[in-house]
């Protein structure tokens, strides 16, 4: 189904918001927040339309808008630690918004923001740019922990998606089997009705044939009895009783 004008406008604005989110913005920058608010309004209107997109596509739009909204809320937090933790719970989009993208833009923004927050948090924790060997080790361990959490989240999301697809396939297969069974049952019932009608017709014909045979036999026996009776009378008349 072709995209509606509202959906095309939403895609264009979403692509623009992703590009703004990827840039380094001043604290005074207000456009992205206004654009995201407009995206939320457009998404609500899109869900109300009769010719709305497929549920999977609507979920992807919602996922990206929620990511941008959560990104803005994370940037308003006071400490880099809070920002890093908030970014860990953000879920970027799974598919590109435009055909030019190879990797979803929200995923790239997520990685950039995570790296930026991790760097700020490391600087706050270590307090200096010139790190000692122990501090470098701590920073590496922190990066490893954050990366591990990210990998776990991505793996969990992939497993949930795979489970949902498997459940959908199993449901469709069960529906097909039930549909085929219903068709087979309907065909068997039709054949049984046809056979019953044929059997009934044959029974009626046999009954009629039996009645006709009985009628002919009855007439033949009646004729034979009459013939014998008349023959006996003639015999008595022709040959009187001997004295």
N, C-alpha and C positions, 0 to 999 in steps of 0.2 A: 504494500500500500504506500502511495506517495506521501511524502511528508507535507503537513499543512504549513501555511504561512507562519502561524504561531510557533510551530516546532522549529522551522528554519531560523526564525529570529532568536529563539532560545539557544539553538546551537551556536549561532554567531556570537551572541553575548557570552555564552559559556566559554567559547574559545578565547574571547578577549579577556575574560576574567582569569583564565589560566595563564595567559601571557603576562598579565599584570602581577599575578601572584609569584611568577618566576623571577620578576625583577626585584632589585633592592629598592624598597620604597621608604620615603621619609615618614616620620611619625605623623606628620600633618596630612599625609595623603588620605583622601576621603573617597576617591572614585570607586575603589574596589568594594568598599562596604556598601555604597549605594547600588552598584551593579549587582552584588549578591542579593540584596533585598529585592531588586527588580526580577532577578532569576527566580526567587521563591514565589513571587506573584505570578510570573508566567508559568511556572511549573504547576501551580494550583489550578490555573485556568486550563492548562493542557489536560490535566486529569479529569476535568469536568466535560471536555468535548466528547461528542458522540464518536467522532473519527479519531480517537486517541491512538497513540502508538501501542505496540505490543507491551505486555507487562514487563518483559525482561528489559526492554529499552527504557521504559519509565523508571524502573528500579535503578538503572545505570545513571540516568539523569539525576535522580534523587540522591544517589550515592555521591556524585560529583558536587552537587550543590551543598550537601551536608558537609563534605570535606572542606570546601571553601569557607563555609560558615564557621566550622570548627577551627580552621586555620586563623581566621580573624580573631576569634575568641581567645585562642592560645597566645596570639601576639600581644593581647592586652594584659596578660599576666605579668606580675612584677618581677619574678626571678627567672633566671634561665633554667633552673632545675624544674620549676613548674611548667615552663614552656616545653622543655624536652619531654617530660612525662605526658603532657597533653598531646604532643605530636605523636607519641608512640601509639595512642589510641585512635588516631585518625585513620580512616579507611579510604584510600584514593580509588579512582575509577579503574575498571578492569580493561576497558576498551578505549581506543583513541576517539577523540571528539571529531576530528577531521581526517580526511583521507591522506593528508600530508604527514600525519604523525605516524611514526613507527612504534613508539612507546607512548602510552597514555601520559598526557601532559601533567595530570594531577599526581601521577606516580613520580615523575621527575621533580615536581615541586616538593613533594613529600620528602624525597631523598635530600634535596638541597636544604630544606628547612631543618631537617633532622641534623644534617652535618653542621649547619650554622648554629643551632641550639647547643649541639654537643661541644662545639668549639667555645662558645660563650660560657657554657657551664664548666668546662675544663679550665678556662682562664680564671673564672671566679673561685673555683676550688683550689687551684694551685697558686693563684695570686701573682704569677709572674710569667713572662714569656720564656725566659731562660730556665728550663726545667732541668733538674738533676736527674740522674739515672733512675732513682726510685720514683720520682714524680712521673717520668716518662713511662715507666712500667705501669704505674697506676692509671695513667691516661690510656695506655693500650688496653688494659684490663677493662676500663670503663667502656671504651669503644667496643670491645668484644662482647660485653654484657648487653649493651644496647643493640648491637647487631644480632645477637642471639635472640633477644626478645622480638626483634623485627622478623627474623626468619621463622620463629615459632608462630607468630601471628599470620604470616603469609602462608605457611604450611597448613595451619588450621583453616584458613579461609579456603584454600584449594581443596582440602578434604571435605569441607562442608559443601562446596560447590559440586564436587564429584559425587557426594552422597545424594544431593538433590537431583542431579542428572540421572543417577542410577535409579532412584525412586520414581522419577518421572518415566523412565524407559520401562521399568517393571509395571507401572500402572497402565501405560499404553499397551504393553504386551498382554496384560490381563484383560483389558477391555477388548482387544482384538479376539482373544480366545473366547470370551463370553459372547461376543458378537457372532463368531463362527458357530458356536454351540447353539445359539438361538436360531440362526439360519438353518442349521441341520435339523433342529427340532421342528421348526415350522415346515420344512420340506417333508419330514417324516409324517407329521400330522396331515398334511395335504395328501400324501400318498395313501395313508390309512383311510381317509375319507373317501378317496377315489375307489380304493379296493372294496370298501364297505358298500358303496353305491353299486359297483359292478356285481358284487356278491348278492345284493338284494335283487338286482335285475335278473340275474341267473336263477335265483330261487323262485321268483315270480314266474319266469318262463317254464321252469321245471314243474311248478305246481299246475300251471295251465296245461302243460303237456300230459301230466298224470291224470288230470280231470278228463281231458279228451279221451285218453286211453280207456279209462274206466267207463265212460259213456259208450264208446264203441263196443266194449266187451259186454256191457249190459244189454245193448240192443241185439247183439249176436245171440246171446243166451236166450233172450225173449223170443227171437225168431225161431231158434231151434226148438224151444218148448212148444211154441204154437204149431210148428211143423209136425212134431211128434204127436201132439194132441189131435190134430186133424187127420194124421195118418191112422191113428188108432180108431177114430170114428169111422173112417172109410173102410178100414179093415173089418170092423164089426158089421157094417152095412153089407159089405160085399160077401163076407163069409158069415152067414147067420149061425147061431149056436146049434150044434148038432143035438138031435133028440136022442 
